[in-house]
Amino acid sequence: MKQRTIKKAVEVVGIGLHKGVPVNLRLEPMPENSGIVFYRNDKGVTIPLGIESVVDTKMATVIGKKGVVISTIEHLMSTITAFGIDNLRIILDNDEIPIMDGSAISFCLLLKEAGILEQNENKKFIKIKKEVEVTMEGKYAKVTPSEDISYSFKINFNHPSIGEQFYKFNFSTQNYIEEIAKARTFGFLKEVQYLRSIGLALGGSLDNAIVLDDKKILNENLRYNDEFVKHKILDAIGDMRLLGYNMIGSYDAFSSGHHINHLLTRKIFADSQNYEIVTVNNQVEEKVFVTSAQTAY
């Protein structure tokens, strides 16, 4: 199984969720063993993907270097993980990845436009060897060894439109596009009002998020009946890609968020017995990853 990049550069313009300003985003191919690299072309700063680059996890996963940050990377990273991209340069001219419609489907379409290029070097995975868990205030996230790749998530909100939801996602590109990619980020109206009062969520709207008041959803409809928990899985896939490679193992969480996910990745790397870097046979590729030509939208 070989490493992957994209066949050609692609660009898109969108709005940042928190600052509400336009952002130009460009994806470019990179050579083998380059990894995922971010570049702020307005600042001339390169930021490699990795847990050591994470500078904030309160409202989103934020990476930074020398005081220059890139926020809300999780949706794009989730999509890159789903398509098995190993080497990519992500260029932008502001401090947020565009929120697009609040889901990952726009990034799926962008990668389909770019095309997938298989390279000459063998693909590497991070394989979980021991159970690792982080718990905090009744919430948790953990990974366990498995020959398959899966993400299980449970949420329980005291809200009539959410309540308790559980979903187990068996990882593959096609499953991601069909089951996960269209799930939008969500928030509560009173939280949005507070965030705007402190200069955040300025780009948020019913066009790029599910918004709820105390009793109901303010949007016209949901894309999935369990869209809330599916978006949490979307985020978790993106957060776990901070490990540097696609993961082989099982992820399971209850009410986890970016901060707990980050603590989990740090705890995995804290002991070399928790994981190993491996290459796998082509059967995994056939089972998990599809090329853009095979992908249906």
Disulfide bonds with the S-S distance in Angstrom:
none
